[in-house]
Each structure stands twice: as structure tokens, then as C-alpha cells.
């Protein structure tokens, strides 16, 4: 079924090449399946969760720090235990997974849009416009991502939206540099000259002709940057400056159990940590495989 669908799309299609490359690698195929399953869990997590871990009416402090498999005061089973506030860890992880993936995906897509637009503009117009944009890119890339995000969040405060803004500001420069490099190569080709001779609008030339031919490196970078954004958000939340307690992510769940990790109450930090590792590793494996497939130099 998948093979027939890929043939109907055409062998030269970018999507077909990417899917074929993933399916030919058992490691990438497993990682892709894990990514899909995690996305499904994040989407339907609130309906699968045994409880709403952030509804105070459903939480009892008497159930705090129960080990995996313990029975609650009401008779229900906590399969992954509870944390210091009595929240079911399975439910908290499903909610935290949804938050972490949402932050990573939204910040990655917004950074992709901003960076791609600025990179295309810099490559097409050149001159002072190119110099101004690329010096700004060099400035952003000259500082560590976490340091810049920490400084921004210290100024604007905590919250899901604010973390997304901080991650967008530290990610867009990578997309801009990659797109500019690819667009400079494509700009000198005949189809761009033909579009210019036809007096097409600059927006149509940039986004209708240049952009489609710059997609391969963008897809790879976007995939890897989603994983980087999830890791960065987890780091910021672990340090206590990312998301607030009312909007927890996997990083905040890990932070909640860090102080009691060595006292035998491992499940509070270890289970969210394993889930975070599965998310980041699976996305990185898929991204690395896409880089191998879509980069002609690596193919040879």
C-alpha cells in the first residue's frame, strides 16, 4: 500500500525520496514509528490519562510519592507512581508530552517561517540588505542558545507563549543562513532569470520559484531543530525559568523529582526523563536519515 502510494506521487518527488530513504533504514523506520506514536499520544493524551493531574479536586496529598503499582485512597492503581503532590505520573507525563511537543513544533515552524523569509530576501536582493541580515544572523549565532533564552525569559517572564518567543528568537538565524546559502546557488540559474524576464513579482519569484528548490536542507534543519527546541525547553524548565508549575512539561517533571532521586524515589524523574530521551532521540534519528537522503554529497 505504501509502495503504491509512493509510486503514484512520482519517484522524483521530494516527499517520496524522503519516505523511501526512511523506509530503507530499519533504524529510521522504527524512529519514525515512535515519532508518530508519540504525536498521537500527545494529541489524545488528556482523554487517555486516568486523571487530570492539574485539577486540585482530583489530587490527594495522601497519595504523594507512591511507588509504581500502588493503590490510591479511592482504589485506583498508579501504574507509574505519583509525585510529591500526589499527581499520577502517567497522567502528568501525557500532559507534559503534549506541552513539550507543542512548544517544540510551534517554535520550530515559526522560526522556519521567519528565517526562510529573511534568508531568501538576503540572497535575492544582496548588497546592504544581505549585509544587514547576515550580520544580525552572525550576532545571534555568536551566543549559546541556552544563555540567550535564559536572558530573554529573565526579562519577559515564564509561560508557554514566552518560551516559544525565546526559542524562535534563538532558532531563526540557523534557517536564515541555510536558506541564503541554497538560494545564492539557485539565484544564478536560468529559471530565475526567466521568471525575472517575465516580469513576475519579487514575492512570486522568492516563494514560488526559489523556495521550492531550497527545501531539502530546510526539511533536515527543521526536523533537527524541533528536537533541539524540545531539549532547550526541557533545560529551561528544569532550571526553573521555563514553564510555570501550572503548565508543566517533561523538563519540569524531571525537575520535580530531582531532589529525591537518590533517596529511592526514582520514578518521579526517571520516567519523564526516559520519555524525553525517546522523543529527542527518535526525532534526531529521523533528521539524520533525512540529511543522508536529501544531501547529494552524502549519497555518494
Secondary structure, 3 states (H helix, E strand, C coil): CHHHHHHHHCCCCHHHHHHHHHHCCHHHHHHHHHHHHHHHHHHHHHHHCCCCCCCHHHCCHHHCCCCCCEECCCCCEECCCECCCCCEHHHHHHHHHHHHHHHHHHHHHHHHHHHHHHHHHHHHHCHHHHHHHHHHHHHHHCCCHHHHHHHHHHHHCCCHHHHHHHHHHHHHHHHHHHHHHHHHHHHCCHHHHHHHHCCCCHHHHHHHHHHHHHHHHHHHHHHHHHHHHHHHHHHHHHCCCCCCHHHCCHHHHHHHHHCCHHHCCCHHHHHHHHHHHHHHHHHHHHHHHHHHHHCHHHHC
